[in-house]
């Protein structure tokens, strides 16, 4: 310190002294000099990290050499912070849940269910347990320690006072003053007397329990010794005892008791629901079905309901799916039950089974139905269904699955006959009901039919002519299965097949018959899409090209030729309401299967049908953004027809034209052209630094306003302090999280170790008991 100029005479000028001592110029440097001197006391306190190559790191916004004193000081500071956080965490953990600094350790102070004697006895026991220190090196057993009364003995004048002497009536230790002089009021016992009495009672009860335990052990030992003799005597007695023979009444009573044990207990019946509750349940069920249908239509797999489980009245022509409701199902069930309550079914099951044979092929079913009238089809098939229910015999379920596929083949076979409408109606309704439970073979049969139709279409080439069974097939598929699903195993291939037929039409060589078949397919496709409303380009292309082909030219074709005498024959297959389109108030245009197959249609009727389909498709795809382009070609064609043949067209033709024109104009007004996204204008980045004439690196701000400069300084300091506080909070939070995780790990390890010790002790105990049992078993065998 003297060499540094901190002590001694400091005003002596040395020779050739170039500079003054720090103490003469800067008094504040004394602390730095003293800290440097202290750091030189012990060089081993300094931690030096040596590395092969020196490198620097960024610490506190500055470049610091790794392993240097500055780097080590920061590490030491970090360790001090960790230690302080550890101490603070331990302190908070120790004080967690405590209100004040004083902890009430008195046992039972606020327990109202304990008497004063019980409280004092428990406190004394805890005090003795806490103060007792057992010698771990003692060779005595635990029982000897217990007999020694835990090392506590009552003495007087250096002699041990026995309990027998205390309890003997000749030498009473305690004297009750109430018995000596009952006239005096009872004296309150002192604390010392109460404690002595408590100790005496405790010792008395303890010895009593020990004596009872010894007596029980002795009895158990005696029984073990005499076990062999007792078993021999029981064996001799068992042979002499006569068997207990029960009477017939006792046997019946026992059987009744056993039956009653398996009887189902009576439970309260469900109360009758009100009409409002039934209506609410029906509404909730329909909402759930509609939600499932929308999910399937959008391709969302809910996994709750299959696509074929919906009650989809496909050709009902309504705007809501599944309008049949529960009433329709109930009526069907009642019809089924009424039809099944025939005289034949009223007989025992054993007599009915031989009379009805489940057909396994379409030929067998056709032979059975050929002997019956159409009105008895449903009754006969219901008898078959009730006879071969799956719960009556094994294999009936497979037979029912096969029977549904046979019914579908029968529908296609009947469609080629004349006057087949009543038969098909009956069979399709039955298939619809059965397909909800038995659809495995039905799906396979339908897919085989799809493949057959596709092969036949590909063989025909450009001139495609479908058969009547093909059109019936397309109609029945839309009635049996849900057509609004995003993808369906049956409906999707069927739609693709119909679009293939429409796209294969060569319009230059197309005939009236081929166009009529295409119109029938377009009507079917629109029925398929009445819920999902998916756009089909093949439909629009066919409607436009067909109208151009069928539309007469004013110069080449007169009205008399256009309105031919041939009229449309009523369809023999008016199965569903969707097969009809009203074109006038009193007449209706029916385009049936027989018409499109035989070609008995004229140009005028086909144009009317096309006009109705255009109106229907525009209403179906009104929400599409491309509706403008869809409507535009049809407006031009309909204007041509109205201009030259307006007098012979129905009244609603002009209304359809006005409707299309109005929709087109509104869509054109609402359409907004595509535009690029508008972004906020960004400034051009500049790399030229701002030049300051009087630049000073120590100066933080060049603002001339003093107040604004001070405010900015305060804000910067506040921001700096806030960041520092948040950093400390994050560091402390991470530290607390790490400590808690380590505590939980230690707790889990201790728990698993404890459980492992318990399992090991149980295993060792079981092993010892098993060995003891084996030894006893061998000894008993040797005695015999």
Steps between C-alpha positions, in 0.01 A plus 500: 500500500793730566639427157168590351500828687208425729681528837805686632627835383361571157644846430861382455621562150717230359762546240396454142135471608297544188149479636323556824356222716132426466432614853623848419275546201201264521387406848228275358758254361596379847229232506609363164863485611406326826286243310797429273729446798254262663468297182875437508502342850432140380547418133321167542168681558510614142353258248684494169348308211778402269432406140715410208393807307383829645155612396260773601134498581234770517408573858292798599528646152881489504769264374653312792784249490385158614659402832604852585439669833206694364343180370554322832355792695179472302486123562558556869223757505267253329580233759428745779166581343419127475591451867283792608207368298551157653494648853192705419325193355580288806380776731172541314452125495556476875261786568235382253157473660603676822318809613733623773845426631374295798380144432248349738637150567262416785319176427122501516471858617199574280361144486156496663468121482786430746488531877772668699639166618523369143676818390753481786562130440562555130729798565699304755536207258622727219742672735649169612523376140677817395749510787584127494816411314535133433849357500565355156781285633284328763504120466166458674185426304204729461293289738755547777494873441123498524511301822738757642224761468701694242779560756274693735473383865357662813758514785505626853816538711696311236261200496269390222132520584316194363150522364390215724600702805314801368183303433499288818229601747742468793729768365278747316686765307213735440242585763165643406412769748130461413504150645689609813271789578193508280363810672775716356457633145701308230851633462623582153792284402825662417666465165765271645237266644309489174814414305595225745153352469520513121836324505373228733194433282710488187735243650214291633324481162827426326578202723145378462530502119832319516353230725204450264736467205705234682185303586383505138839382376497214750151392385610508138802287581288243682258480205788449258634213710161329520405564136588150383291328770201722431510424127519124569196520726307702243584241236361216711185697578440591138479135397240423767272792413209405280450698180230765512236390249261782400135440435323593177348811658842621620645449153218702342547773757875520427436517125249783549752690713766463228257625235410802709866597534527533122173690455531853384422758761205723435585851393274803466353531153570803286233761521290581198649791306293800406433602142737794534783274621440257215500788253825639644669161480390465138634849418835422664525173310429671168754774578765238572421313178520824302833591661640155416378534142669841463825359639492214252414737217804714586729200532528511883525150646305504830497122542153505663250423222553328170384659178233236440332538841314822414130485433546668162180526300703570189227555247255680729584835338529678839769746603591328826654157524332237712147650520342164555552536872410252762135481391593344167722247672226413745250454218740271318554299816124473549456386140770242544343374822151493349617314195691253715192427710368259240338168565818321400712702741253448780587130495793364705846571362575133444210471252586821313867441430465207256246690286727802426838459331737793485603553134874525447489605131291731286356207303365334815340824617348559156345151503351555844357843412365386162239292682372804693318818412671837538281592796632196693868569435548702814314253722704204371836677536411613852431138590845408374659781702322401822576131449874553446573760765865492613407430864310182413778285359866508412574609143179699454693826487702382200181383332337841555805675352482279193124550476536881477740461206257258335216753539710766325570263210127424484424872464735526201353186348140616542581840342522334156140374521188689403291665770784459753428812706297337787752221542796734513329730750437212742849351467685831530318595821594166656864536389510850650387366836736202501807688369536680834603172669605266219705683237818297460390281210290786360808719459689220327207436265467868412871534423481198270210666313703824468788307345266325255346830385843656457627208291191517278542876449864465405415228247232714327740783419355834389136390457404417859151361558403398849244238596196541721668315789783755491263791555321312777840428653587873509161586653514232770857589601393856573211371709695244706821688580593847619603713201630805689816335640835636391601149399278193494591145404195464272372848414836646392571230235138528381534876448827449313331241279210734409744784428692262274185438297426874470855586398505223237210642300603604146263788438551509122367142474268501801150358460177597675518177700854572618411856602196374688715256693744779581217721627389216726855470640523877552176497697636215714830680560322817612298291744825358632639850563194669647659509848874523436448732197829406334566635154509246216648643176375204291141594585537863387679396182230246414214743565655769283591271209164318510303825492705618201429173318128491579431875460331551157625756253241748381599476132527121465234356734139610526278471802292211369806285450640596840174412677479140388195291566691243705451560868679364802369169626439498879786331678436149636764570767364801690673389815595830653367854499830635373434325170238764408548867408198729473498721190143623503214542741298204375751274328828343603793371302593144592830372365510139612733208447295345221497833314874552498570135417252476214557855371125589505566870560490806277718809474242728657464288813874462536547877474238555770682253723834668429353839585378371837839342571675831425273679743566232758878503459514881526311487829726218621830680429394854586772533767787427261724786389496366141121528471541791257682283247253213553188711430627708205475234221154387607363856488593531132339166409176564693468848345517338156222257589279767653551732203397254229280253691366700793139433413529122520712484817341479845442817695778444750767496223511879495511503879800269497673731252432805718625313804826406331557854370438651843732256672769567240476877542519479879799270487682729260441797732615310808812357340817682603811453286808353657753754628841479654536538872556855623807531721624796696763702317848418625782749512814432302780387727790746518852419612636858520562593868361818642776762523539706815730801488589496871504124554590381849502125581422569868195703412183292487257750351521809282156632585506873568192482724627441853174371645446256215857381537450434873172321434668280240778422747249397768312281252820325396595437861152371577517271199841375606383435857188327375702267275736426786210424737334272244829323447537442874142375525553256213825377654334449837201325344725259311700431816185426701374269224830309497495464880145371500579248227802374694288471817234303316763269353644440845153437641419254219833318548438471874148372438613237250783393733252468785260294289787279382604440861141412592471258208831339591398465865165347399674260263747393767218457754294297255803285423566438868134414561498269199812320627344472845183357345700245302686392812175461693354300211796263496482459878129409484565245227779347707268474801243310298 
